[in-house]
Amino acid sequence: MTRKRPAKSPEYAVSDEAAAYIADALMELALQFEATHFAQIRRHAKTQHRPAATPPVRQTSRCERRK
């Protein structure tokens, strides 16, 4: 069973301004993490979907085809 904290705990009391600052900082951190994460995914996807190098197809001339 989990303990319930009192609604107004004095040890966690912060002003609205401080709460907004903390929320903004956490949102910025989350956005930076998301951008980094997606950049890593894009780099990984580029390395996985790169087509393999195929040897060039030798084209025969008309003279060779007649033989």
N, C-alpha and C positions, 0 to 999 in steps of 0.2 A: 504494500500500500504506500502511496506517495504522500508526503506531508504537504499540506497547503500552507502557503505563506500568507501572512496577513496582507490585506489589500494595500495598506499604507505602511510599508516597512520603512522606518527612519534610515536604515543603512543604505537604502537604494533611492533615496529621495534626491532628485535632480530637478533643476529648473527646466521650463519649457525650452528655453534657449539652448541649454546644454544638451537636452534630448534631441533637438533639431540638428545641432552640430554633430552629435554622435551618429544620428541617422544618415546625414549627408556623407560623413566620412565612410560609414559602412557601405553605402550605396556606391560611392566612388571606388572603393576597394573591390566590390562585387563586379562592377563594370570593367575594371582593369583585368581582373581574373578572367572574366568571360572573353574579353578581347584576346588575351594571351592564349586561352584554351582554344578558341576558334582558329587562331593563327596556326597553332600547332596541328590542329586537325587538317587545315588546308594544306600545310606543308607535307604532312604524312600522305594525304590523298593524292597529291601531285606525284609523289615518289611511287605510289602503288599503281597508279593508272597510266603511267608512262608506257607507251607501246614499245614492245621489244624491237630491236633493230633487225630488220630482215635483209638478207643478202639481196643485192640487185638482181633482177631477172635479166638473163642474157637474151637479147633480142637477135633473132636470126635475120639475115638479109634475104632478099628475094632470090639471090643466086644460090644461097645455101638451101633454101626450101625446095628448089627444083631438083636437087640431086636425088 
